Amino acid sequence: MSADPFGSGPLSVEDRCAALLTEMAGLRDFTMPPADAELPAVHDVLREDLRPRLDRAEGIMREMAGHKREARRTARHLKAVADGAYDSALAKLSDRAVSRQYESIKDREVLARVAVSQQYKVLRAAERSLDLVEEAEEAAKGMFFGLRDIRAELLGDFSYLPWERSLER
């Protein structure tokens, strides 16, 4: 089995998530308009700068969720493979033609674990990848909500105007 259990090409799922997280951080790097800015200028910032940022941030969140599903499926598959290999190895040790008189079930379990240690090593790598993807998704969520809160704050500046209801929500 290759070093990248996801088999997803040159970039691992962790690398893809790290790139998305870096992009999300760039989107989150937003400068609020000055407090004395005219309301049409603030509206332009909302429409021309913040809206595209939020649209891309939503796309990043969808991609992150897809990577998490992919990592979770891979980890589940590798767990099933490792567990199946362990069961097979244990059954093979139990069905030997010549049974060792002083060999206990614990001895056979140890031999079976040693026989499938590579499968469990790959499984642990996949589980680490899943953990990293979940952490990246949580960090991206925080940045996304922060960007959305900036938008809500700017829209709040329009709350006293009668035409505020016509603005994007």
C-alpha positions, 0 to 999 in steps of 0.5 A, a space after each residue: 500500500 502506498 504512503 498516501 492511503 487516499 490515493 488522491 494524486 500528488 496532494 494528500 487530503 491534509 495538503 488539500 485541506 491546508 491549502 483551503 485553510 490558507 485560502 480561507 484565512 486570506 478571505 478572512 483578512 478583511 478591512 472594515 470601511 472607515 466609520 465615517 464612510 458614506 453608506 453607499 460606499 459601505 454598501 459597495 463594500 458589502 456587494 463588491 468585496 464581502 459577498 464574493 468572499 462569502 461565496 468562496 468561503 461557502 465553497 471552501 466549507 463544502 470542499 472541506 466537508 467533502 474531504 472530511 467525508 472522504 477521509 472518514 470513508 477511507 478510515 472506515 474501509 481501512 478499519 474493516 480491512 485490518 479487522 478482517 485481516 486480524 480475524 483471518 490470521 487468528 482463525 488460521 492460527 486456531 485451525 493449525 493441524 498441529 496445535 501447540 499444547 501450551 499455546 493460549 488464546 492470548 499467544 494466538 492473539 499476539 501472533 495475529 496482531 503481529 501478522 496484521 501490524 502493517 494494516 493497522 499502521 495504515 489504519 492509524 495513518 488514515 485516522 490521523 489524516 481524518 483528525 487533521 481534516 476535522 481540525 482544519 474544518 473546525 478552523 475554517 468554520 471559525 473563519 467563515 463565521 467571523 466573515 459572516 459576522 463582519 457582514 452582519 455588523 455592516 448590515 447593522 449599520 443600515 438598520 435604521 434606513 427604510 431602504 435597508 430591507 432591499 439590501 442583500 441578506 
